[in-house]
C-alpha cells in the first residue's frame, strides 16, 4: 500500500473540503437536533449528481479487464453489477442505518438506553468529538470531527455506532457498523448546502474504500475507489450529469501482481453511458497518451486540483479489526 499517497489524498479531501464544509463549530450549544428532527438519507442526493446505471442495458459492458469501459463503469454505478464496488451499495447501507437511528429521534437528547420494537439504542448526548475509524493509521492522532452526540444501536447481530451533528439542513455523520465478527464498515459524510461528501471503508464480500463528493445543484461529482473484488483495482474520475451531453472521465488500473500498474482512461457523455454505447474515441492507454487536464479530463489528471487521484496500492482495510470504533 502506498501509505504516503493515501494519506495525502485523505488529508486533501477531508481536511480541506469536508471539514471546511461542515465547520468546526458543529458541536455548539445551539443544537437544532434537540427537537427530534431526522437525519437525511444520502443515496438520492448521490444519484442527483452521479450516474446511476440500475435501469440501463449493460450487456456490452460486461468485460472485467481494466481497459474495458464497461467493466469499470458498470461496477462503479450499477449496484447489481458492482455490489461492494459500487458507491450506491454503501450509500444504501448508510441510509438503512440512518432510518434505524431516526426511529429514536425523540430520544436523541435523553442519555441512556431506549428500546423500540426490539431494537435498543444507547444515547450519549455529551460527546462533542468523534475520531473517524480506520483513518487513524494514516493520520497521526486520527481525524477528529465535531459532533453533538453519539448513539449506539443494537439489533440482532448488527451494531451501529453513530456520532453526528445537525445544524438546520447541514449534517455531519461519523459511523462504524459491524455484523457479527466478519463484516464491518465505517462512514464519514458531510451535508452542507448543495455540497455532499461521502467516504466509506469496509470489509464485506469484498474489501473496499470509496471517496465521493458532489454538488446537487451544479450536478458535478468526483470519485476515487479501490477494491479487492476479482483483482486488486482502482478507479478515479468525475464530471457532470447536467444533461445527456454532459461529459465525464474515468481512469482505472489493476494490480494483478506487484509490478502491474497499467492505467487506462475513458471520456464519455452521460448519453453514451446510459445507452451502453462505447465512445468513438475508445479507451486510451495513459502511458501512451496521458490525460491533458482540459475539461472533463481534469478529473483524471493527477496534477489538477479537480482530480482526487488514486487511493494507492491495496488501500482498503485488511480485516474488520482495522475498522474498530475509536473510543
Buried (B, 14 or more C-beta within 10 A) or exposed (E): BBEEBBBBBBBBBBEEBBBEBBBEEBBBEEBBBEEEBBBBBBBEBBBBBBBBBEEBEBEEBEEBEBBBBBBBBBBBBBBEBBBBBBBBBBBBBBBBBBEBBBBBBEBBBEEEEBEEEEBEBBBEBEBBBBBBBBBBEBBEEBBBBBBBBBBBBBEEEBBBBBBBBBBEEBBBBBBBBBBEEEBBBBBBBBBBEBBBBBBBBBBBEBBBBBBBBBBBEEBBBBBBBBBBBEBBBBBBBBBBBEEEEBBBBBBBBBBEEEEEBBBBBBBBBBEBBBEBBBBEEEBBEBEEEBBEBEEBBBBBBBEBEBBBBBBBBBBBBEEBEBBBBBE
